[in-house]
Amino acid sequence: MAEHRIRETIGAILEKAPDAARAYHSLPDDMRKRVIGGLDAHGLKTLTGLLKAAKKKSFTTADKRHIEIAAGLADTPVYLIDESLIEENMRILHYVKDRTGCKVLHALKSYATFATFPVMAEHLDGVCASGINEARLGREEFNKEVHTFGAAYKDSEIKGILKYSDSIVFNSFYQLERYGAMARKRGLQIGLRVNPGYSEVEAEMYNPCADRSRLGITHEIFNREFSKVKDIIEGIHFHAMCEQNSDVLERILASFERLYGQYIKGLKWVNFGGGHHITRDDYDIERLIRLINNFRKRYGTGVYLEPGEASVLKAGVLISSVLDIIDNKGRVAVMDTSAETHMPDVLLMPYRPHIMGSGQPGDKRHTYRVAGPTCLAGDIIGDYSFDRPLKRGDRLIFTDMALYSIVKNTTFNGINLPDIAVLREEGMLKLIKTFGYKDYRNRQSL
């Protein structure tokens, strides 16, 4: 029976059958790996294309149901997380694991809505955390591997971090000296974060390798100190990417290996960090697979990836209502959502989020500035155009809002946080979290 399913799936892939991607995903892990082993280079490239096309189709058809849900909501704003789209992203990440034997961790810093963790945990190996609260959440709610990195740890928190973590990565030799013995006593794997000496992140705010960066031990210091502690180090971690493709990783790896290659053999793992936009439509998955496989062959070590955005890329929207329309040298739509409070990266990066059905200013007949309700003059989401005039009460849907939104939002001006709803895979909409006055008040004082 198993042999028949494997042969049938290989045949569907080679014939580019419409159900080939579904057939592949439906197989258990060992059978998927046997399918991969039964395909030549051309067949593997075909499979990659089929899986990406299937994912893209699922995302394209999701817009209609999000629009229908938005129209039926009793109140806004609402973050709507589509679990079926998270599943599609997970399948792509799982495929990378199938092809390489690497492990993939979800970066909690980007998204931590644990109502969807069961779907994610079916595919991923665990989470990476930045401190005690993320580590605890990962242990209690994801319940798989927890890898923790912090720029510096506190005496008052280190015991908790070690309690909840399987691996801890230190950012300096001082931190290793201070807490390394405690970590070893508890049986944790110990790693060091290094600066790979190369990055292509343009925004300095997000560039871990910028001048005077605190993130990662520089090569000069590492080269001087590593020999003293090498016997207790099991892994090296680097992170130098932000929303980038695998060609960037290739250039970072060249720098990393030039600086640190002599230290890698004998380690259990190297963590390639995050910022890999693996689930983006134009991401070069075949290149990523080649890079990982070649690295593992050269050094005989395990590889971790820790994407955050890729886990939930385009899998959530923020639904908002037009409260008022102001005329001041152009029309301004005042929303019940805010860039400052509900999507802070819009102002920090900055970037202009997409609104379903909108265009660039002037592309369509009616152009508006879309802005938040706070007192901050710069609480501006962006300028957009629409086919028809906006009306008070209209619902606008901001796309790609699962990542770096819920984990970063604030209650500035006492603005309520958006509700959080999850659209389950079977089509059931569940409101999982609402916010009100107590959430605002209890942050201010006892």
C-alpha positions in Angstrom: 0.0 0.0 0.0 2.8 2.4 0.9 4.8 1.6 -2.2 1.7 2.2 -4.3 1.0 5.6 -2.8 4.7 6.6 -3.3 4.7 5.5 -6.9 1.4 7.2 -7.5 2.6 10.5 -6.0 5.8 10.5 -8.0 3.8 9.9 -11.1 1.4 12.8 -10.3 4.4 15.1 -9.7 6.1 14.2 -13.0 2.8 14.6 -14.9 2.2 17.9 -13.0 -1.2 16.7 -12.1 -3.6 19.2 -10.4 -3.7 17.1 -7.2 0.0 16.4 -7.0 0.7 18.9 -4.2 -2.2 17.6 -2.1 -1.0 14.1 -2.6 2.5 14.9 -1.5 1.3 16.8 1.6 -1.0 14.0 2.6 1.8 11.5 3.0 3.5 10.9 6.4 7.1 12.1 6.9 8.9 8.9 5.9 6.9 8.5 2.7 7.4 12.1 1.6 11.2 11.6 2.0 10.9 8.4 -0.1 9.1 10.4 -2.8 11.9 13.0 -2.7 14.5 10.2 -2.9 12.6 8.9 -6.0 12.9 12.2 -8.0 15.8 13.5 -10.0 16.8 17.1 -10.0 14.3 18.0 -12.6 11.5 16.2 -10.7 12.4 17.9 -7.4 12.3 21.3 -9.1 8.9 20.4 -10.6 7.7 19.4 -7.1 8.8 22.8 -5.7 6.9 24.6 -8.4 3.8 22.6 -7.8 3.8 23.2 -4.0 4.4 27.0 -4.5 1.6 27.2 -7.1 -0.8 25.3 -4.7 0.0 27.7 -1.9 -0.5 30.8 -4.1 -3.9 29.5 -5.3 -5.0 29.1 -1.7 -4.0 32.6 -0.8 -5.7 34.1 -3.9 -9.0 32.5 -3.1 -8.9 33.7 0.6 -9.6 37.3 -0.2 -13.3 36.6 -1.0 -14.0 35.0 2.4 -12.1 37.8 4.3 -14.3 40.4 2.6 -17.5 38.4 3.5 -16.4 38.2 7.1 -15.5 41.9 7.3 -19.0 42.8 6.0 -20.6 40.7 8.7 -18.6 41.8 11.8 -20.6 43.5 14.5 -17.7 45.8 15.4 -14.1 46.6 14.5 -11.1 46.8 14.5 -10.4 43.1 14.4 -7.2 41.1 13.6 -8.5 38.1 11.6 -6.0 35.2 11.5 -6.7 32.6 8.8 -5.6 29.3 10.1 -5.8 27.6 6.7 -3.3 30.1 5.3 -0.9 29.5 8.2 -1.2 25.8 7.3 -0.2 26.6 3.7 2.9 28.4 5.0 3.7 25.5 7.3 3.6 23.1 4.4 6.3 25.1 2.5 8.5 25.2 5.6 8.0 21.5 6.2 9.0 20.8 2.6 12.3 22.6 3.2 12.8 20.3 6.2 12.0 17.2 4.0 14.6 18.2 1.5 17.4 19.2 3.8 17.0 17.6 7.3 17.3 21.0 8.9 15.1 22.1 11.8 12.8 25.1 11.6 11.8 27.2 14.6 9.1 29.8 14.7 10.3 33.2 16.0 7.9 34.3 18.7 8.9 37.9 18.4 7.0 38.2 15.2 3.8 36.3 16.1 2.7 34.7 19.3 -1.1 34.1 19.0 -1.0 30.7 20.6 -4.5 29.8 19.5 -2.9 28.7 16.2 0.1 27.0 17.7 -1.4 23.4 17.4 -1.4 23.8 13.6 2.1 25.2 13.5 3.5 22.6 15.9 2.5 19.8 13.5 5.1 21.0 11.1 7.8 23.0 13.0 10.4 21.8 15.5 9.8 24.5 18.1 10.2 28.2 18.8 12.9 30.7 19.4 12.5 33.1 22.2 14.0 36.4 23.2 13.6 36.2 27.0 11.7 34.7 29.8 8.1 35.4 28.8 8.6 34.1 25.2 10.4 31.1 26.5 7.7 30.3 28.9 5.0 30.7 26.3 6.9 28.5 23.9 7.2 25.8 26.6 3.6 25.9 27.8 1.8 26.5 24.5 4.0 25.2 21.7 5.5 22.4 23.8 8.4 21.5 21.5 12.0 22.8 21.4 12.6 26.2 22.9 15.8 28.1 21.9 16.4 31.4 23.6 18.7 34.2 22.7 18.9 37.5 24.5 21.3 40.4 24.0 21.9 40.2 27.8 20.3 38.2 30.6 19.3 39.3 34.1 20.1 37.6 37.3 16.4 37.8 38.3 15.3 36.0 35.1 18.0 33.6 34.2 16.7 30.7 36.3 13.3 31.0 34.6 14.8 31.2 31.2 16.9 28.1 31.8 13.8 26.3 33.2 11.8 26.8 30.0 14.6 26.5 27.4 16.3 23.6 25.7 19.1 25.8 24.3 20.5 29.1 25.3 22.6 31.4 23.1 24.9 33.9 24.7 25.7 37.3 23.1 29.1 37.8 24.8 31.8 35.8 26.5 31.0 37.7 29.7 27.4 36.4 29.7 28.7 32.9 29.0 31.1 33.1 31.9 28.3 34.4 34.2 25.6 32.0 33.3 27.1 29.1 31.3 27.7 26.9 34.3 24.1 27.2 35.4 23.0 26.3 31.9 25.2 23.2 31.7 24.0 22.1 35.1 20.4 22.1 33.8 21.4 20.2 30.7 20.8 23.0 28.1 22.7 23.2 24.9 24.9 26.3 24.8 25.5 28.5 21.8 27.2 31.8 20.9 25.8 34.4 18.6 28.3 35.9 16.2 28.4 38.8 13.8 28.8 37.2 10.3 30.4 40.4 9.1 28.0 41.0 6.2 24.4 42.1 5.8 22.3 43.7 3.1 19.5 45.1 5.3 19.0 48.7 4.1 17.1 50.1 7.1 19.6 50.6 9.9 16.8 50.1 12.5 16.7 46.4 11.4 20.3 45.7 10.5 22.0 43.5 13.1 25.4 44.0 11.5 25.3 47.8 11.5 28.2 49.7 12.9 28.4 49.5 16.7 25.7 46.8 16.7 25.3 45.1 20.1 24.0 41.9 18.4 26.6 39.1 17.9 30.2 38.7 18.9 32.6 40.2 16.4 35.2 38.0 14.7 38.1 39.7 16.4 36.8 39.0 19.9 35.5 35.5 18.9 38.9 34.5 17.5 40.7 35.7 20.7 38.3 34.0 23.2 36.7 30.9 21.6 39.5 28.5 22.3 39.1 29.0 26.0 35.4 27.8 26.0 35.1 25.6 22.9 34.6 22.5 24.9 31.2 23.7 26.2 29.9 25.3 23.0 27.5 23.2 21.0 26.3 25.7 18.4 26.9 29.0 16.7 24.1 31.4 15.8 24.0 34.3 13.4 21.2 36.6 12.2 21.7 39.1 9.5 18.5 39.1 7.3 15.2 40.9 7.2 12.5 40.0 4.6 15.1 38.7 2.2 15.6 36.0 -0.4 18.1 33.1 -0.4 20.6 34.9 -2.7 21.2 37.2 0.2 21.8 34.2 2.5 24.3 32.8 0.1 26.4 36.0 0.3 26.1 36.1 4.1 27.1 32.5 4.4 30.2 33.2 2.3 31.3 35.9 4.8 30.3 33.7 7.8 32.3 30.7 6.6 35.3 32.9 5.8 35.3 34.2 9.3 34.1 31.3 11.4 34.4 28.2 9.2 37.5 26.9 11.0 35.4 26.6 14.2 32.3 24.8 12.9 33.4 21.2 12.7 32.6 19.4 15.8 29.6 21.6 16.7 26.1 20.1 16.9 24.4 22.9 15.0 24.6 26.3 13.3 21.6 28.5 13.4 21.1 30.6 10.3 18.8 33.0 12.1 15.6 34.6 10.8 14.6 37.0 8.1 14.2 34.3 5.4 11.0 35.1 3.5 10.7 31.4 2.5 6.9 31.5 2.0 7.0 34.5 -0.3 5.9 33.8 -3.9 9.2 34.8 -5.5 11.4 33.1 -2.9 14.1 30.8 -4.4 13.5 27.7 -2.3 15.8 25.5 -4.5 18.7 27.8 -3.7 18.0 27.7 0.0 17.8 23.9 -0.1 21.1 23.7 -2.0 22.8 26.1 0.5 21.7 24.1 3.5 22.6 20.7 2.0 26.0 21.9 0.9 26.7 23.4 4.3 25.8 20.2 6.1 28.0 18.2 3.8 31.0 20.5 4.3 30.8 20.6 8.1 28.7 17.6 9.2 26.6 19.7 11.5 22.9 20.3 11.9 21.2 23.5 10.7 18.5 25.5 12.2 16.3 28.2 10.6 14.2 30.5 12.7 11.8 32.4 10.4 9.1 34.5 12.0 7.3 36.4 9.2 7.4 33.4 6.9 5.3 31.4 9.3 2.3 33.8 9.0 3.1 35.8 5.9 -0.1 37.1 4.4 -2.1 34.9 6.7 -3.8 37.6 8.7 -5.7 40.9 8.0 -6.8 43.9 10.1 -10.4 44.9 9.5 -11.2 48.5 10.2 -14.1 50.9 9.8 -14.2 54.5 8.5 -15.3 56.8 11.3 -15.2 60.1 9.5 -14.0 61.8 6.4 -12.2 65.2 6.7 -11.6 67.6 3.8 -8.3 69.5 4.1 -6.6 70.0 0.7 -7.7 66.5 0.0 -9.9 63.9 1.6 -8.8 62.1 4.8 -10.5 59.0 6.0 -10.2 58.7 9.8 -10.3 55.0 10.8 -11.0 53.2 14.0 -7.5 51.6 13.7 -4.2 53.3 14.1 -0.7 53.0 12.6 0.8 54.2 15.9 -1.1 51.8 18.1 -2.1 48.8 16.0 0.5 48.5 13.2 3.6 50.4 14.6 6.0 49.1 11.9 4.1 51.2 9.4 5.7 54.3 11.1 8.9 52.6 12.3 10.1 51.0 9.1 8.3 52.8 7.5 6.0 51.1 4.9 2.6 51.4 3.4 0.3 48.4 4.1 -1.9 47.2 1.3 -5.7 47.7 1.5 -7.8 45.2 -0.4 -9.3 46.9 -3.5 -7.1 49.9 -3.3 -4.5 51.4 -5.6 -1.7 53.9 -5.5 -2.8 57.6 -5.1 -4.3 58.7 -8.4 -4.6 55.2 -9.9 -8.3 55.0 -9.2 -10.9 57.7 -9.3 -11.0 58.6 -5.6 -7.9 59.3 -3.6 -7.8 59.5 0.2 -5.3 59.8 3.0 -6.1 57.0 5.5 -5.2 57.9 9.1 -5.7 56.8 12.7 -7.9 58.3 15.4 -5.1 59.3 17.8 -3.9 62.7 18.7 -0.5 62.0 16.9 -0.4 64.2 13.8 1.7 61.6 12.1 -0.6 58.7 12.7 -1.0 58.3 9.0 -1.3 54.9 7.4 -0.9 56.0 3.9 -2.4 57.5 0.7 -4.7 55.3 -1.3 -7.1 55.4 -4.2 -10.5 53.6 -4.6 -13.0 52.9 -7.4 -15.8 54.5 -5.5 -16.0 57.2 -2.8 -15.5 56.0 0.8 -18.4 56.4 3.1 -18.5 56.6 6.9 -18.9 53.0 8.1 -17.2 51.4 5.2 -14.9 48.5 6.1 -11.3 48.5 4.9 -9.1 45.4 5.1 -5.4 45.9 5.6 -3.5 42.8 4.5 -0.5 40.9 5.9 -1.3 42.0 9.5 -0.5 38.9 11.5 3.2 39.6 11.8 4.7 42.2 14.0 1.4 43.7 14.9 -0.3 41.9 17.7 3.0 41.4 19.4 3.9 45.1 19.2 0.7 47.1 19.5 0.0 49.6 22.3 -2.8 51.4 24.0 -1.5 54.9 23.3 -4.2 57.5 23.9 -6.3 54.8 25.6 -7.2 53.4 22.2 -8.6 49.9 22.5 -6.6 47.1 21.1 -8.3 45.3 18.2 -10.1 42.1 18.9 -8.4 38.9 17.7 -10.4 36.3 15.7 -9.3 33.1 14.1 -10.8 31.5 11.0 -10.4 27.8 11.7 -9.5 25.5 8.9 -13.0 24.0 8.8 -14.4 27.5 8.2 -15.6 28.3 11.7 -14.9 31.9 12.9 -13.9 32.1 16.5 -13.4 35.3 18.5 -10.5 34.4 20.8 -9.6 37.7 22.5 -11.3 41.0 23.2 -9.9 44.1 24.9 -11.4 46.9 27.0 -10.9 49.5 29.7 -9.3 47.0 32.2 -6.5 46.2 29.7 -5.7 49.9 29.4 -6.1 50.7 33.1 -4.1 47.7 34.5 -1.0 48.7 32.5 -0.9 52.1 34.2 -1.0 51.3 37.9 -2.4 49.0 40.6 
